[in-house]
């Protein structure tokens, strides 16, 4: 259950590496029990932000608060936060069991308690059969689970995951996405997840934070961001988008409008309202629907998705239209923020 | 075309074998004649005997010099390992001014001729009031043995997934817990392998020891003195022993470093 209580709060974080600004004034509140994803292209600062939360990076200015407490003087090994690293970082000289019990051994938890907790976590992650193997003898997916198990046994308040599924093949990745989602719901732990894969973000997150060039572009539920992107960047990064500028009637004065391909309607005859002439340049059959690429008279390209029943051919001259409710006016860079 | 390739491979093989023979035949001869029944080196050998090994064991001066060598090698290797491991770890984890310079500086004792190192150390020790003797030799050996340990440990550390150190801290380990439970087990083979190599180098060392030892003898220096009067079969016996032990140590050391 996602409460309104704020678990992690980042306030006005700034960070530079060698005179290169990596985080440019980011503030973010993470709610307790939510699955929050930091989404963005490489270099947008998402991993750096994660490392501010687990303590391996310090902000140049700004504060990191966990449960309301400023973490400025709390080293990583004392924070109630655990991390699943992108490379898993399993201890190669220890078995699965020994890897998982590592944190409990360091904290000098009594032996019987260790066995009890480790067994519970191994069961939860389906690793009991591999308890005595060393990491080098495990598959990628199994190693991934050990990395998660190792962190979960600490019962952290917040679990950080840094692109944990990147090294897995597509099928396994999709399976693990579901498993992670279920695990998170069952445990109620706040998950902060980093990825560059927008489809993954849409699948698993409660909320998505879209990052670009060290600042936040948009925050919201996946559904919301997808249908109402606030900028050209978000519209392009999350799925595909058409961009139309308002020098045709019914569009707002010179501002740019974003429209998802599935909402672009093609008509043989000029319709009422919005009607932009275009020529079909490519038709791709995708099984569930067909993807149609078009070009306007001024050379701008567009993409539409239509049912496979419609008959479209390359070279057809058509009119593009849509329901204005399905389009979104977006901020262009340089626009004044209204 | 194929014929030429076979020819050059063949020529290379022959040259390779000749080089190995050139290097090892003298040693094999020494080992063989350690078992010579005569005290003169006739060819071929006219009888086998263990008496030179017995004579060697009864030679008090020789045994005492062996003890000195063992103590020096043991302590120096220990010191070099402690300093080499901490130094290597420090270089791995931290960036500091002069780090790349230090990286090259550390290798110096291996590059410089032993005589230079010996004279330099002697001059320095005399200047700071360290007299020739056991302590000076141990200090001297420890200094150049670091050059054997540190680079090997540093290189092994760089092969590790650096994230395991962060992972350990993320899971609640302190710095020392991280070092003893995570780092050390993963550089074990590098430490043992460089320790074996260090021990061997120390046992065989002459120039630095010669300048720093003063009045006592180490094994190689004692043998050297013995050869001044001609190669007695006793020298063959002790040399064979050293050869076999050194060979064993280096083979194990090599095996361990290949394991990684």
Interface residues (C-beta under 8 A of the other chain):
Chain A: X54 X56 X75 X76 X77 X78 X81 X82 X83 X85 X87 X89 X90 X91 X92 X93 X102 X103 X106 X107 X150 X151 X154
Chain B: X161 X163 X164 X166 X167 X168 X169 X170 X171 X172 X173 X174 X177 X181 X182 X185 X186
